[in-house]
Amino acid sequence: MSVTAHVDQLKRKHQSLSEEVELAQRAPATDDLAVADLKKQKLRLKETITRLSN
């Protein structure tokens, strides 16, 4: 897999996590720790995308 294809795949996963976080935050019975974990996953992906893009 090329670096570009890998970065594209990571970007799609990041977008998916963004949508998941948004839905979880709107749900009335959402676990704050679960949302925090999703946000940490997003941040790690963003850091990886940035590192691979440079």
C-alpha positions in Angstrom: 0.0 0.0 0.0 1.4 3.4 -0.9 1.7 6.1 1.6 -0.9 8.2 -0.1 -3.4 5.4 -0.1 -2.6 4.8 3.6 -3.1 8.4 4.4 -6.5 8.4 2.5 -7.6 5.4 4.5 -6.6 7.1 7.8 -8.5 10.2 6.8 -11.7 8.2 6.1 -11.3 6.5 9.6 -10.8 10.0 11.1 -14.0 11.2 9.5 -15.9 8.1 10.7 -14.7 8.7 14.2 -15.7 12.4 14.0 -19.3 11.3 13.0 -19.3 8.7 15.8 -18.2 11.4 18.4 -20.9 13.8 17.2 -23.6 11.1 17.5 -22.4 10.0 20.9 -22.4 13.6 22.2 -26.0 14.1 21.1 -27.2 10.9 22.7 -28.6 11.5 26.2 -27.1 8.4 27.9 -23.6 8.6 26.5 -20.6 7.6 28.6 -18.2 10.5 28.9 -15.2 8.1 29.0 -16.3 6.5 25.8 -16.5 9.9 24.1 -13.1 10.8 25.5 -11.6 7.5 24.1 -13.0 8.3 20.7 -11.5 11.7 20.8 -8.1 10.3 21.7 -8.3 7.9 18.8 -9.1 10.8 16.5 -6.1 12.7 17.8 -3.8 9.8 17.3 -5.0 9.4 13.8 -4.6 13.1 13.1 -1.1 13.0 14.4 -0.3 10.0 12.2 -1.8 11.6 9.1 0.2 14.8 9.7 3.4 12.8 10.3 2.9 10.7 7.1 1.9 13.8 5.0 5.2 15.6 5.7 
